[in-house]
Amino acid sequence: MNGHLELQNHLEAYLAVREALGFNDTARKVLLRNFVEYAVSSDGRWPIDAQLAVDWACGPASLRGPAGQASRLSTVRRFLCYLRASVPETQVPGDGLIARARRRRPYIFTQQELVSILDAAAAMRPGRALRPHVYVSMIGLLASTGIRAGEAIRLTINDVLLDADPPRILVLETKFGKSRIVPLHVTAAEKLKAYVRLREQLGYAGLSDLFFMSEIGTSIDYGFFATWFTRTAHRLGMLPSSDARRPTLHSLRHTFAVERLTQWSLVGAPVQQWIPNLSVYLGHVSPVETYWYLTATPALLLTAAMAFREYVSLGEAK
């Protein structure tokens, strides 16, 4: 059918535009091409109607439940919005037709829990091996900056500028194809300097350009590191509540974000104005991801409620 050939051509043009804008659409390409195949094999409806898109999003290929279905529908909605500019009869399903699954509260570490995990990493055997020092330094960096574990693993020696003013790391080609500069607190920089000196003392200097490496100079195995971290947290008694996630490496990132927002709230900082800055620091695609942390924990909800109550009181006093 000519309409289906036209649909395929519009899809390739849409993907080409996104690629030219710098988007990494590997997964999106697979989904949208699957949608086109579904449309071609359907009852020949053209232009595309909203029901076809919803049927595809909720079809057997969606294995992740409501969350996966909502994600698939969101992906095809963007394409149909683009298509409607050329084919005005195209129907775009409304946003929110499929409810997204409620995100569980993240696990937030206490300072004592972080110390316990660092102590466990330092106690790994053999003590003269590099791994205990790598794990301690990586966990400390993740906790103090909120960067992703994969970003830390990919750091090279040239990306870690400990003698700069201020000390900082360069996080290049991140999860969403972006790069950013992450300043380091002076105490974090001193800990990393100590790691570099110790690595040299153990005879690993010059073995690799990677900042964090294995004893043979290869990159740290993410799966092994993540499994060790989760099992260690569990062994130390760090268990989630019924409505929260279990502690993982990514919980360090959640903890950093929540702690930063909590501190801002406690000192009366303009949190709403500063959230975009935190979003850039964390490498979020949109500040929406950062705003979610405001409702992620009871502590932040309490400080937000107190700020709102103070705002209302000031308004009534005028």
Contacts in CASP RR format, 6 or more apart in sequence:
PFRMAT RR
TARGET T0000
AUTHOR 0000-0000-0000
METHOD contacts of the structure
MODEL  1
MNGHLELQNHLEAYLAVREALGFNDTARKVLLRNFVEYAVSSDGRWPIDA
QLAVDWACGPASLRGPAGQASRLSTVRRFLCYLRASVPETQVPGDGLIAR
ARRRRPYIFTQQELVSILDAAAAMRPGRALRPHVYVSMIGLLASTGIRAG
EAIRLTINDVLLDADPPRILVLETKFGKSRIVPLHVTAAEKLKAYVRLRE
QLGYAGLSDLFFMSEIGTSIDYGFFATWFTRTAHRLGMLPSSDARRPTLH
SLRHTFAVERLTQWSLVGAPVQQWIPNLSVYLGHVSPVETYWYLTATPAL
LLTAAMAFREYVSLGEAK
1 40 0 8 1.000
1 44 0 8 1.000
1 46 0 8 1.000
3 46 0 8 1.000
4 36 0 8 1.000
4 39 0 8 1.000
4 40 0 8 1.000
4 44 0 8 1.000
4 46 0 8 1.000
6 46 0 8 1.000
6 87 0 8 1.000
7 36 0 8 1.000
7 39 0 8 1.000
7 40 0 8 1.000
7 46 0 8 1.000
7 48 0 8 1.000
7 83 0 8 1.000
8 36 0 8 1.000
10 82 0 8 1.000
10 83 0 8 1.000
10 86 0 8 1.000
10 87 0 8 1.000
11 32 0 8 1.000
11 33 0 8 1.000
11 36 0 8 1.000
11 79 0 8 1.000
14 32 0 8 1.000
14 79 0 8 1.000
14 82 0 8 1.000
14 83 0 8 1.000
15 25 0 8 1.000
15 28 0 8 1.000
15 29 0 8 1.000
15 32 0 8 1.000
17 82 0 8 1.000
18 25 0 8 1.000
18 28 0 8 1.000
19 25 0 8 1.000
22 177 0 8 1.000
24 176 0 8 1.000
24 177 0 8 1.000
28 75 0 8 1.000
31 72 0 8 1.000
31 75 0 8 1.000
31 76 0 8 1.000
32 75 0 8 1.000
32 76 0 8 1.000
32 79 0 8 1.000
34 56 0 8 1.000
34 61 0 8 1.000
35 53 0 8 1.000
35 56 0 8 1.000
35 76 0 8 1.000
35 79 0 8 1.000
38 52 0 8 1.000
38 56 0 8 1.000
39 45 0 8 1.000
39 48 0 8 1.000
39 52 0 8 1.000
39 56 0 8 1.000
42 52 0 8 1.000
45 52 0 8 1.000
47 87 0 8 1.000
47 89 0 8 1.000
47 90 0 8 1.000
47 91 0 8 1.000
48 80 0 8 1.000
48 83 0 8 1.000
48 87 0 8 1.000
48 90 0 8 1.000
48 91 0 8 1.000
49 91 0 8 1.000
50 91 0 8 1.000
50 92 0 8 1.000
50 93 0 8 1.000
50 94 0 8 1.000
53 73 0 8 1.000
53 76 0 8 1.000
53 77 0 8 1.000
53 80 0 8 1.000
53 91 0 8 1.000
53 92 0 8 1.000
53 93 0 8 1.000
54 73 0 8 1.000
54 93 0 8 1.000
54 97 0 8 1.000
54 98 0 8 1.000
56 72 0 8 1.000
56 76 0 8 1.000
57 69 0 8 1.000
57 70 0 8 1.000
57 72 0 8 1.000
57 73 0 8 1.000
57 76 0 8 1.000
57 98 0 8 1.000
58 69 0 8 1.000
58 98 0 8 1.000
59 69 0 8 1.000
62 68 0 8 1.000
62 69 0 8 1.000
62 72 0 8 1.000
64 71 0 8 1.000
65 101 0 8 1.000
66 98 0 8 1.000
66 99 0 8 1.000
66 100 0 8 1.000
66 101 0 8 1.000
67 100 0 8 1.000
67 101 0 8 1.000
69 98 0 8 1.000
70 96 0 8 1.000
70 98 0 8 1.000
70 99 0 8 1.000
70 100 0 8 1.000
70 101 0 8 1.000
73 93 0 8 1.000
73 96 0 8 1.000
73 97 0 8 1.000
73 98 0 8 1.000
74 95 0 8 1.000
77 92 0 8 1.000
77 93 0 8 1.000
77 94 0 8 1.000
77 95 0 8 1.000
80 90 0 8 1.000
80 91 0 8 1.000
80 92 0 8 1.000
80 93 0 8 1.000
81 92 0 8 1.000
83 90 0 8 1.000
84 90 0 8 1.000
84 92 0 8 1.000
103 292 0 8 1.000
104 243 0 8 1.000
104 244 0 8 1.000
104 245 0 8 1.000
105 241 0 8 1.000
105 243 0 8 1.000
105 244 0 8 1.000
105 245 0 8 1.000
105 296 0 8 1.000
105 297 0 8 1.000
106 244 0 8 1.000
106 245 0 8 1.000
106 250 0 8 1.000
106 251 0 8 1.000
106 254 0 8 1.000
106 255 0 8 1.000
106 258 0 8 1.000
106 296 0 8 1.000
106 297 0 8 1.000
107 238 0 8 1.000
107 240 0 8 1.000
107 244 0 8 1.000
107 245 0 8 1.000
107 246 0 8 1.000
107 247 0 8 1.000
107 248 0 8 1.000
107 251 0 8 1.000
107 254 0 8 1.000
107 255 0 8 1.000
108 251 0 8 1.000
108 254 0 8 1.000
108 255 0 8 1.000
108 258 0 8 1.000
108 259 0 8 1.000
108 297 0 8 1.000
109 117 0 8 1.000
109 143 0 8 1.000
109 238 0 8 1.000
109 247 0 8 1.000
109 251 0 8 1.000
109 252 0 8 1.000
109 255 0 8 1.000
113 233 0 8 1.000
113 236 0 8 1.000
113 238 0 8 1.000
113 247 0 8 1.000
114 139 0 8 1.000
114 140 0 8 1.000
114 143 0 8 1.000
114 255 0 8 1.000
116 236 0 8 1.000
117 139 0 8 1.000
117 229 0 8 1.000
117 232 0 8 1.000
117 233 0 8 1.000
117 236 0 8 1.000
118 136 0 8 1.000
118 139 0 8 1.000
118 140 0 8 1.000
120 232 0 8 1.000
120 235 0 8 1.000
120 236 0 8 1.000
121 132 0 8 1.000
121 135 0 8 1.000
121 136 0 8 1.000
121 139 0 8 1.000
121 232 0 8 1.000
122 132 0 8 1.000
122 136 0 8 1.000
123 132 0 8 1.000
124 131 0 8 1.000
124 132 0 8 1.000
124 135 0 8 1.000
125 132 0 8 1.000
128 202 0 8 1.000
129 215 0 8 1.000
130 199 0 8 1.000
130 202 0 8 1.000
130 204 0 8 1.000
130 213 0 8 1.000
130 214 0 8 1.000
130 215 0 8 1.000
131 214 0 8 1.000
131 215 0 8 1.000
133 195 0 8 1.000
133 198 0 8 1.000
133 199 0 8 1.000
133 202 0 8 1.000
134 195 0 8 1.000
134 212 0 8 1.000
134 213 0 8 1.000
134 214 0 8 1.000
134 220 0 8 1.000
135 225 0 8 1.000
135 228 0 8 1.000
136 195 0 8 1.000
137 191 0 8 1.000
137 192 0 8 1.000
137 195 0 8 1.000
137 212 0 8 1.000
138 149 0 8 1.000
138 152 0 8 1.000
138 153 0 8 1.000
138 212 0 8 1.000
138 220 0 8 1.000
138 225 0 8 1.000
139 229 0 8 1.000
139 252 0 8 1.000
140 188 0 8 1.000
140 191 0 8 1.000
141 147 0 8 1.000
141 152 0 8 1.000
141 169 0 8 1.000
141 188 0 8 1.000
141 192 0 8 1.000
142 149 0 8 1.000
142 152 0 8 1.000
142 249 0 8 1.000
142 252 0 8 1.000
142 253 0 8 1.000
142 256 0 8 1.000
143 252 0 8 1.000
143 255 0 8 1.000
143 256 0 8 1.000
144 184 0 8 1.000
144 185 0 8 1.000
144 187 0 8 1.000
144 188 0 8 1.000
144 256 0 8 1.000
145 169 0 8 1.000
145 182 0 8 1.000
145 184 0 8 1.000
145 188 0 8 1.000
145 256 0 8 1.000
146 252 0 8 1.000
146 253 0 8 1.000
146 256 0 8 1.000
146 257 0 8 1.000
146 282 0 8 1.000
147 169 0 8 1.000
147 171 0 8 1.000
147 182 0 8 1.000
147 253 0 8 1.000
147 282 0 8 1.000
148 174 0 8 1.000
148 175 0 8 1.000
148 250 0 8 1.000
148 253 0 8 1.000
149 222 0 8 1.000
149 225 0 8 1.000
149 226 0 8 1.000
149 249 0 8 1.000
149 250 0 8 1.000
149 252 0 8 1.000
150 222 0 8 1.000
151 171 0 8 1.000
151 174 0 8 1.000
151 175 0 8 1.000
152 212 0 8 1.000
153 212 0 8 1.000
153 219 0 8 1.000
153 220 0 8 1.000
153 222 0 8 1.000
153 225 0 8 1.000
154 172 0 8 1.000
154 219 0 8 1.000
155 169 0 8 1.000
155 171 0 8 1.000
155 210 0 8 1.000
155 211 0 8 1.000
155 212 0 8 1.000
156 209 0 8 1.000
156 210 0 8 1.000
156 211 0 8 1.000
157 209 0 8 1.000
157 210 0 8 1.000
157 211 0 8 1.000
158 170 0 8 1.000
158 209 0 8 1.000
159 169 0 8 1.000
159 170 0 8 1.000
159 171 0 8 1.000
159 172 0 8 1.000
159 211 0 8 1.000
160 169 0 8 1.000
160 170 0 8 1.000
160 192 0 8 1.000
160 211 0 8 1.000
161 167 0 8 1.000
161 168 0 8 1.000
161 169 0 8 1.000
161 170 0 8 1.000
162 184 0 8 1.000
162 189 0 8 1.000
162 192 0 8 1.000
162 193 0 8 1.000
162 196 0 8 1.000
166 183 0 8 1.000
166 184 0 8 1.000
166 186 0 8 1.000
167 183 0 8 1.000
167 184 0 8 1.000
167 186 0 8 1.000
167 188 0 8 1.000
167 189 0 8 1.000
168 181 0 8 1.000
168 182 0 8 1.000
168 183 0 8 1.000
168 184 0 8 1.000
169 181 0 8 1.000
169 182 0 8 1.000
169 184 0 8 1.000
170 179 0 8 1.000
170 181 0 8 1.000
170 182 0 8 1.000
171 179 0 8 1.000
171 180 0 8 1.000
171 181 0 8 1.000
171 182 0 8 1.000
171 283 0 8 1.000
172 179 0 8 1.000
173 179 0 8 1.000
174 180 0 8 1.000
174 283 0 8 1.000
175 283 0 8 1.000
176 283 0 8 1.000
176 285 0 8 1.000
178 283 0 8 1.000
180 280 0 8 1.000
180 281 0 8 1.000
180 283 0 8 1.000
182 281 0 8 1.000
184 192 0 8 1.000
199 205 0 8 1.000
204 213 0 8 1.000
204 215 0 8 1.000
204 217 0 8 1.000
207 213 0 8 1.000
207 216 0 8 1.000
207 217 0 8 1.000
208 217 0 8 1.000
208 218 0 8 1.000
210 217 0 8 1.000
210 218 0 8 1.000
210 219 0 8 1.000
212 219 0 8 1.000
212 220 0 8 1.000
213 219 0 8 1.000
213 220 0 8 1.000
214 220 0 8 1.000
214 221 0 8 1.000
225 249 0 8 1.000
226 248 0 8 1.000
226 249 0 8 1.000
229 248 0 8 1.000
229 249 0 8 1.000
230 246 0 8 1.000
230 247 0 8 1.000
230 248 0 8 1.000
230 249 0 8 1.000
233 246 0 8 1.000
233 247 0 8 1.000
233 248 0 8 1.000
234 246 0 8 1.000
234 247 0 8 1.000
238 247 0 8 1.000
239 246 0 8 1.000
240 246 0 8 1.000
240 247 0 8 1.000
245 251 0 8 1.000
253 282 0 8 1.000
254 293 0 8 1.000
254 296 0 8 1.000
257 278 0 8 1.000
257 282 0 8 1.000
257 290 0 8 1.000
257 293 0 8 1.000
258 293 0 8 1.000
258 296 0 8 1.000
258 297 0 8 1.000
258 299 0 8 1.000
258 300 0 8 1.000
260 278 0 8 1.000
261 271 0 8 1.000
261 275 0 8 1.000
261 278 0 8 1.000
261 293 0 8 1.000
261 294 0 8 1.000
261 300 0 8 1.000
262 297 0 8 1.000
262 299 0 8 1.000
262 300 0 8 1.000
262 303 0 8 1.000
264 271 0 8 1.000
264 274 0 8 1.000
265 271 0 8 1.000
265 300 0 8 1.000
265 303 0 8 1.000
265 304 0 8 1.000
265 306 0 8 1.000
265 307 0 8 1.000
266 303 0 8 1.000
268 307 0 8 1.000
271 294 0 8 1.000
271 304 0 8 1.000
271 307 0 8 1.000
275 287 0 8 1.000
275 290 0 8 1.000
275 291 0 8 1.000
275 294 0 8 1.000
276 287 0 8 1.000
276 290 0 8 1.000
278 290 0 8 1.000
279 286 0 8 1.000
279 287 0 8 1.000
279 289 0 8 1.000
279 290 0 8 1.000
282 289 0 8 1.000
282 290 0 8 1.000
284 290 0 8 1.000
293 300 0 8 1.000
294 300 0 8 1.000
294 301 0 8 1.000
294 304 0 8 1.000
295 301 0 8 1.000
END
